[in-house]
Amino acid sequence: MTITDAPAETRPAHRPRITRTLLIWLLVIPAVVWFVIRAFGLEGGRMIQGIAFTPYVAAWSLFPALVALLARRWGAGAVAVLTAFGLAMGVVPRALPNLDRGPADGVTLTVMTVNLLFGGADPADVVRLVRENDVAVLALQEFTEESRDGLRSAGLDDLLPYHSFAAEAGASGSGLYSRYPVSDPGARRNNGGWRFLQAYATVQVPGATPVLAESAHPLAPAVPNTFDGWRSDLAEQPPADPDRTPRILLGDFNSTLDHKPLRDLIKTGYRDAAETTGEGLIGTWGPYDGDLIPPVTIDHVLVDKRIGVDDISVFNVKNSDHRAVIAALTLPEAK
């Protein structure tokens, strides 16, 4: 008797079950691959861009886990649950304030960073944020001669009279403003791609130990021929050094905390201000100039661990695709 002659009840009824199992695994596997890439820093090619959206993937990973468990596919369900847990462990801590925010006693300093989008951000809006939030140090990226003139006309020089300028046309310029006197101002040029500038200076806040502030701007991994430059720019960012002047590295890093090069930089002895205060999932780039891109967090304030983090806020800036990040810090007192 052939299989086609067999009674209906003995035919291979297991085929739909196999199909459902395969479909469930097809749901589970992408999250597993994403977790492995994120956990081991294997991002390369277009995944450099993709990995920035890990918080969204972490939320989505709950769906295949639920489907697998409801379908009683226990193997797939176990893998999916472990994957969702692993992704959550990389993402959820950013929404929880750290118990250790660094020193709470010292001298207060409020800093702000904003990317001006080829110098086109509204100067009055930037100056308003500086004034309303008592900002004492301002780091600017994509800082042009035109934006410098606009900020001066809007009154920024009256609020922050000291500076380190490295203005250029396009996206490569950089600027640093300070309420307090600065020494050794300058700028260094990154080696990747467009070779963005990073303005820096040592800021002397009354009663506090000097701090070195730098406006960070590694290359954006926008197209394939910028991927290597992005990686090298991040690798060349100045590490924290406990034996030298405390450093504040703030700006548009074109990286989220899901990118291994940024995590490696932080491990040299920095705190990410947003993660420290439990605000690490607030988007700073994406839809703010009308682009249909889910918001991601690529603007950061990194501080030496000798500096405390009190608070952080994020604000829209007119005519920029980035939001301003403002952090209230506590500096060590001068010895």
C-alpha positions as CSV (number, residue, x, y, z in Angstrom):
1,M,0.0,0.0,0.0
2,T,1.4,3.4,-0.9
3,I,1.2,6.5,1.2
4,T,-1.5,7.9,-1.0
5,D,-3.6,4.8,-0.3
6,A,-3.4,5.2,3.4
7,P,-6.3,6.4,5.4
8,A,-6.5,10.1,6.0
9,E,-5.8,9.7,9.7
10,T,-2.4,8.1,9.0
11,R,-1.1,10.6,6.5
12,P,1.8,12.9,7.5
13,A,-0.2,15.4,9.5
14,H,3.0,16.6,11.1
15,R,3.9,18.8,8.1
16,P,1.9,21.8,9.3
17,R,3.6,21.5,12.7
18,I,7.0,21.5,11.1
19,T,6.0,24.5,9.1
20,R,4.9,26.4,12.2
21,T,8.1,25.5,14.0
22,L,10.2,26.7,11.1
23,L,8.3,30.0,11.0
24,I,8.8,30.5,14.7
25,W,12.5,29.9,14.4
26,L,12.6,32.4,11.5
27,L,11.2,35.0,14.0
28,V,13.6,34.0,16.7
29,I,16.9,33.9,14.7
30,P,17.2,37.6,13.7
31,A,17.1,38.7,17.4
32,V,19.7,36.0,18.3
33,V,22.0,37.3,15.5
34,W,21.5,40.9,16.6
35,F,22.3,40.0,20.2
36,V,25.5,38.2,19.2
37,I,26.6,41.2,17.1
38,R,25.9,43.7,19.8
39,A,27.3,41.6,22.7
40,F,30.6,40.9,21.0
41,G,31.0,44.2,19.1
42,L,30.9,42.6,15.7
43,E,29.1,45.4,14.0
44,G,30.5,46.0,10.5
45,G,29.2,47.4,7.2
46,R,25.6,48.5,7.4
47,M,25.2,47.0,10.8
48,I,27.2,49.9,12.2
49,Q,24.2,52.0,11.4
50,G,21.7,49.3,12.3
51,I,23.1,48.6,15.8
52,A,22.2,52.1,16.8
53,F,18.5,50.9,16.9
54,T,19.2,48.1,19.4
55,P,16.7,49.5,21.9
56,Y,13.9,49.0,19.4
57,V,15.1,45.5,18.6
58,A,15.3,44.7,22.3
59,A,11.6,45.7,22.7
60,W,10.7,43.7,19.5
61,S,12.5,40.6,20.8
62,L,9.7,40.0,23.3
63,F,7.4,39.2,20.4
64,P,9.1,36.1,19.1
65,A,9.6,34.9,22.7
66,L,5.8,35.2,23.4
67,V,4.9,33.6,20.1
68,A,7.2,30.6,20.7
69,L,5.9,30.1,24.2
70,L,2.3,30.3,23.2
71,A,2.9,27.8,20.5
72,R,4.7,25.5,23.0
73,R,7.8,25.4,20.9
74,W,9.9,25.1,24.1
75,G,13.4,25.1,22.4
76,A,12.7,28.2,20.3
77,G,11.0,29.8,23.3
78,A,14.0,29.2,25.6
79,V,16.4,30.7,23.0
80,A,14.0,33.7,22.4
81,V,13.6,34.4,26.2
82,L,17.4,34.2,26.7
83,T,18.0,36.5,23.8
84,A,15.4,39.0,25.0
85,F,17.0,39.0,28.4
86,G,20.4,39.5,27.0
87,L,19.3,42.5,24.9
88,A,17.5,43.9,27.9
89,M,20.6,43.7,30.0
90,G,22.4,45.9,27.5
91,V,19.5,48.5,27.2
92,V,17.5,48.7,30.4
93,P,20.3,49.9,32.7
94,R,20.3,53.2,30.7
95,A,16.8,53.9,32.0
96,L,17.8,53.3,35.7
97,P,19.8,55.9,37.7
98,N,23.2,54.6,38.8
99,L,23.8,54.3,42.5
100,D,27.3,55.8,41.9
101,R,27.0,59.2,40.2
102,G,30.5,60.3,41.3
103,P,31.4,62.9,43.8
104,A,28.5,64.9,45.2
105,D,30.6,67.6,46.9
106,G,32.5,70.2,44.9
107,V,31.9,73.0,42.5
108,T,28.9,72.9,40.2
109,L,29.4,73.3,36.4
110,T,26.7,73.1,33.7
111,V,27.7,72.1,30.2
112,M,25.9,71.9,27.0
113,T,26.6,70.3,23.5
114,V,24.7,70.8,20.3
115,N,25.3,70.0,16.6
116,L,24.4,73.1,14.5
117,L,23.6,71.2,11.3
118,F,26.1,72.8,8.9
119,G,25.9,76.0,11.0
120,G,22.2,76.4,10.3
121,A,20.7,76.1,13.8
122,D,18.9,79.1,15.1
123,P,21.5,81.2,17.0
124,A,18.8,82.8,19.2
125,D,17.5,79.4,20.2
126,V,21.0,78.2,21.2
127,V,21.6,81.4,23.2
128,R,18.2,81.1,24.9
129,L,19.1,77.6,26.1
130,V,22.4,78.8,27.4
131,R,20.8,81.6,29.3
132,E,17.8,79.7,30.7
133,N,19.9,76.8,31.9
134,D,22.9,78.7,33.3
135,V,25.3,76.9,30.9
136,A,28.9,77.8,31.6
137,V,30.6,75.6,29.0
138,L,29.2,75.1,25.5
139,A,30.5,72.7,22.9
140,L,29.4,73.1,19.2
141,Q,29.8,70.8,16.2
142,E,29.4,71.8,12.6
143,F,30.4,75.2,13.6
144,T,30.8,77.7,10.8
145,E,31.9,81.3,10.4
146,E,28.3,82.2,9.8
147,S,27.1,80.5,12.9
148,R,29.8,82.2,14.9
149,D,28.6,85.6,13.7
150,G,25.0,84.7,14.3
151,L,25.7,83.6,17.9
152,R,27.7,86.7,18.6
153,S,24.8,88.9,17.3
154,A,22.4,86.9,19.5
155,G,24.5,87.7,22.6
156,L,26.4,84.5,23.2
157,D,29.8,86.4,23.7
158,D,28.3,88.3,26.5
159,L,27.3,85.1,28.4
160,L,30.4,83.1,27.4
161,P,33.2,85.4,26.6
162,Y,36.1,82.9,26.5
163,H,36.4,80.5,23.6
164,S,38.4,78.1,21.4
165,F,37.2,78.4,17.7
166,A,37.9,76.1,14.8
167,A,35.2,77.3,12.4
168,E,35.0,75.8,8.9
169,A,32.4,75.6,6.2
170,G,30.3,72.4,6.0
171,A,30.3,69.8,8.8
172,S,33.9,69.8,10.0
173,G,34.0,73.0,12.2
174,S,34.1,73.0,16.0
175,G,33.7,75.5,18.7
176,L,34.0,75.7,22.5
177,Y,32.7,78.6,24.6
178,S,33.2,79.2,28.3
179,R,32.0,81.6,31.0
180,Y,35.4,81.2,32.8
181,P,38.9,81.8,31.6
182,V,40.5,79.1,29.5
183,S,44.1,78.2,28.8
184,D,45.8,76.2,26.0
185,P,42.9,76.6,23.5
186,G,43.3,74.7,20.3
187,A,41.7,72.1,18.0
188,R,42.8,68.8,16.6
189,R,41.7,67.3,13.3
190,N,40.4,63.7,13.2
191,N,42.0,61.5,10.5
192,G,38.8,59.7,9.3
193,G,37.0,60.8,6.1
194,W,36.0,64.4,6.3
195,R,38.6,65.0,9.1
196,F,36.3,66.8,11.5
197,L,37.9,69.3,13.9
198,Q,37.5,69.1,17.7
199,A,38.0,72.3,19.6
200,Y,39.4,72.0,23.2
201,A,40.6,74.2,26.1
202,T,41.4,73.9,29.8
203,V,38.7,75.7,31.8
204,Q,39.4,77.3,35.1
205,V,36.2,77.3,37.2
206,P,36.7,79.4,40.4
207,G,37.3,77.1,43.3
208,A,37.6,74.0,41.2
209,T,40.5,72.0,39.8
210,P,41.0,72.8,36.1
211,V,39.2,70.6,33.6
212,L,39.9,70.0,30.0
213,A,36.8,70.3,27.8
214,E,36.7,69.0,24.2
215,S,34.0,69.2,21.6
216,A,33.9,65.7,20.2
217,H,32.8,64.9,16.6
218,P,33.9,61.5,15.2
219,L,33.0,60.9,11.5
220,A,29.4,59.7,10.9
221,P,29.1,56.2,9.4
222,A,26.8,57.4,6.7
223,V,28.0,55.5,3.7
224,P,30.4,52.5,3.2
225,N,33.5,54.6,2.6
226,T,33.1,56.3,6.0
227,F,32.9,53.1,8.0
228,D,36.7,52.8,8.6
229,G,37.0,56.5,9.4
230,W,34.2,56.3,11.9
231,R,36.0,53.5,13.7
232,S,39.4,55.1,13.7
233,D,38.0,58.5,14.9
234,L,36.4,56.8,17.9
235,A,39.6,54.9,18.6
236,E,41.6,58.2,18.6
237,Q,39.3,60.0,21.0
238,P,41.3,61.0,24.1
239,P,41.0,58.4,26.9
240,A,40.4,59.4,30.5
241,D,43.6,59.6,32.4
242,P,43.4,59.5,36.3
243,D,46.9,61.0,36.5
244,R,46.2,64.1,34.4
245,T,43.7,66.9,34.2
246,P,40.1,65.7,34.5
247,R,38.5,65.7,31.1
248,I,35.0,66.4,29.8
249,L,34.4,65.0,26.3
250,L,31.1,66.2,25.0
251,G,29.5,66.3,21.5
252,D,28.1,64.4,18.6
253,F,29.8,61.0,18.8
254,N,27.8,59.5,15.9
255,S,27.5,56.4,18.1
256,T,25.2,55.0,20.7
257,L,26.1,52.9,23.8
258,D,25.4,49.9,21.7
259,H,28.5,50.5,19.6
260,K,31.5,48.8,21.0
261,P,34.1,51.5,20.1
262,L,32.2,54.0,22.3
263,R,31.8,51.5,25.1
264,D,35.6,50.9,24.9
265,L,36.2,54.6,25.2
266,I,34.0,54.9,28.2
267,K,35.8,52.0,29.9
268,T,39.0,54.1,30.0
269,G,37.5,56.0,32.9
270,Y,34.5,58.0,31.8
271,R,30.9,58.2,32.9
272,D,28.2,58.7,30.3
273,A,26.1,61.5,32.0
274,A,22.8,60.3,30.5
275,E,23.3,56.7,31.4
276,T,24.4,57.7,34.9
277,T,21.2,59.6,35.6
278,G,18.9,57.1,34.0
279,E,18.2,59.2,30.9
280,G,20.2,57.2,28.5
281,L,17.3,56.2,26.2
282,I,16.3,59.8,25.3
283,G,16.8,60.4,21.6
284,T,19.2,63.1,20.5
285,W,19.2,62.6,16.7
286,G,16.7,61.4,14.1
287,P,13.4,63.0,13.4
288,Y,14.1,66.5,14.6
289,D,14.5,68.1,11.2
290,G,11.6,66.1,9.6
291,D,13.5,62.9,8.7
292,L,11.5,59.8,9.2
293,I,14.1,58.1,11.4
294,P,13.4,56.7,14.8
295,P,15.3,58.8,17.4
296,V,18.6,57.4,18.6
297,T,21.1,58.7,21.3
298,I,24.3,59.7,19.6
299,D,25.1,62.9,21.5
300,H,26.8,62.4,24.8
301,V,28.5,64.1,27.7
302,L,31.4,61.9,28.9
303,V,33.1,62.9,32.2
304,D,36.1,61.7,34.0
305,K,35.1,59.6,37.0
306,R,36.5,62.2,39.3
307,I,33.6,64.4,38.2
308,G,30.1,63.9,39.5
309,V,26.9,63.9,37.4
310,D,23.9,65.6,39.0
311,D,21.4,65.9,36.2
312,I,20.9,65.9,32.5
313,S,18.3,67.4,30.1
314,V,17.7,67.3,26.4
315,F,16.1,70.1,24.3
316,N,15.0,70.6,20.7
317,V,17.0,73.2,18.8
318,K,15.3,75.0,15.9
319,N,16.8,74.2,12.5
320,S,19.0,71.4,13.8
321,D,18.6,67.6,13.3
322,H,20.2,67.2,16.8
323,R,18.9,68.0,20.2
324,A,20.9,69.9,22.8
325,V,22.2,67.9,25.7
326,I,22.7,69.8,29.0
327,A,24.4,68.2,32.0
328,A,24.9,69.6,35.5
329,L,28.2,68.4,36.9
330,T,30.2,68.5,40.1
331,L,33.9,69.3,39.7
332,P,36.6,68.5,42.4
333,E,37.5,71.4,44.5
334,A,40.9,73.0,43.9
335,K,43.6,71.7,46.2
